[in-house]
Amino acid sequence: MTKSDLILQLAEKYPHLLQRDIERIVNTVFDEISNALARNSRVELRGFGAFSVKQREARQGRNPRTGETVSVSEKYVPFFKTGKQLRDRLNGVEDTGVENTGPEAVTSSGE
C-alpha cells in the first residue's frame, strides 16, 4: 500500500471528509513521525509498534565488484519494532482484549 492508496482508502471509508483534508492529516502524521526520529526520539503507537533510531558503527566493508576494502562511516538508520497486537494479528492469534495469566489460566492434566 502506498501513501496515495492509504489516502484513497480513508476517503472511501470517511466520505464526509474532503480528500485534501485526509491528505493533510496523513502527511502531518508522517511528518511528525519523521521529525521525532530526526530529533532521535522514539515514537510508540500502542498495539501497532514503535519507531526508533539505531546507530550503526563505522566499519570496514568490501566493494562487491572489486573485492577492495572500503571504509563505511557511522550512520543512523530508522528501526521499527512491531507491537504485540500487530504481531498477534499477523500470526492469526485472536485478541480478546483480556490477558488471562491468573491461576484459572492453568489447566491440570487429568486431575
C-alpha positions as CSV (number, residue, x, y, z in Angstrom):
1,M,0.0,0.0,0.0
2,T,1.3,3.4,-0.9
3,K,0.6,6.7,0.8
4,S,-1.8,7.6,-2.1
5,D,-3.6,4.2,-1.6
6,L,-4.0,4.9,2.1
7,I,-5.5,8.4,1.4
8,L,-7.9,6.9,-1.1
9,Q,-9.0,4.1,1.2
10,L,-9.5,6.6,4.0
11,A,-11.5,8.9,1.7
12,E,-13.8,5.9,0.8
13,K,-14.2,4.9,4.5
14,Y,-14.9,8.5,5.6
15,P,-16.9,10.2,2.8
16,H,-17.8,13.1,5.0
17,L,-14.2,14.3,5.0
18,L,-12.6,16.0,2.0
19,Q,-9.8,14.1,0.3
20,R,-7.5,17.1,0.6
21,D,-8.1,17.2,4.4
22,I,-7.4,13.4,4.7
23,E,-4.2,14.0,2.7
24,R,-3.2,16.8,5.0
25,I,-3.8,14.6,8.1
26,V,-1.8,11.7,6.7
27,N,1.1,14.0,5.7
28,T,1.0,15.6,9.1
29,V,1.2,12.2,10.9
30,F,4.1,11.1,8.7
31,D,5.9,14.5,9.1
32,E,5.6,14.3,12.9
33,I,7.0,10.8,13.0
34,S,9.9,11.8,10.7
35,N,10.6,15.0,12.8
36,A,10.6,13.0,16.0
37,L,13.1,10.4,14.5
38,A,15.3,13.3,13.3
39,R,15.4,14.5,16.9
40,N,16.4,10.9,17.9
41,S,13.1,10.5,19.7
42,R,11.1,7.2,19.9
43,V,7.6,7.1,18.5
44,E,5.3,4.5,20.0
45,L,1.9,3.7,18.6
46,R,0.4,1.3,21.1
47,G,-0.6,-2.1,19.6
48,F,1.0,-1.2,16.3
49,G,4.7,-0.7,17.0
50,A,7.5,1.7,17.8
51,F,9.8,3.7,15.6
52,S,13.2,4.5,16.8
53,V,16.7,5.3,15.5
54,K,19.6,3.0,15.8
55,Q,23.3,3.9,15.4
56,R,25.4,1.8,13.1
57,E,29.1,2.0,14.0
58,A,31.8,2.7,11.4
59,R,33.2,-0.5,9.9
60,Q,35.3,-1.9,7.1
61,G,33.2,-3.1,4.2
62,R,34.0,-4.6,0.8
63,N,33.2,-3.4,-2.7
64,P,31.4,-6.5,-4.1
65,R,32.6,-5.7,-7.7
66,T,36.3,-5.4,-7.0
67,G,36.7,-7.0,-3.6
68,E,38.5,-3.9,-2.4
69,T,38.2,-3.0,1.3
70,V,36.3,0.3,1.8
71,S,35.6,2.3,4.9
72,V,32.0,2.7,5.8
73,S,31.3,5.6,8.1
74,E,29.0,5.6,11.1
75,K,25.3,6.2,10.3
76,Y,21.9,6.4,11.9
77,V,19.1,4.2,10.5
78,P,15.3,4.1,11.3
79,F,14.1,1.0,13.1
80,F,10.6,-0.4,13.6
81,K,9.6,-2.9,16.1
82,T,6.1,-4.4,15.9
83,G,3.7,-4.2,18.8
84,K,2.2,-7.3,20.4
85,Q,-1.3,-6.7,18.9
86,L,0.0,-6.4,15.4
87,R,2.3,-9.4,15.8
88,D,-0.6,-11.5,17.1
89,R,-2.8,-10.3,14.3
90,L,-0.2,-11.3,11.7
91,N,0.1,-14.7,13.3
92,G,-3.6,-15.4,13.5
93,V,-3.9,-15.1,17.2
94,E,-7.3,-13.7,18.3
95,D,-7.2,-10.7,20.6
96,T,-9.8,-11.0,23.3
97,G,-8.6,-7.7,24.9
98,V,-8.1,-9.6,28.2
99,E,-4.8,-11.3,29.1
100,N,-5.5,-14.4,31.1
101,T,-2.5,-15.0,33.3
102,G,-4.2,-15.9,36.6
103,P,-4.4,-19.3,38.3
104,E,-7.5,-20.1,36.2
105,A,-5.4,-20.0,33.1
106,V,-3.5,-23.1,34.2
107,T,-5.3,-26.3,33.5
108,S,-4.5,-29.6,35.3
109,S,-3.9,-32.7,33.2
110,G,-6.3,-35.4,34.3
111,E,-6.8,-34.4,37.9
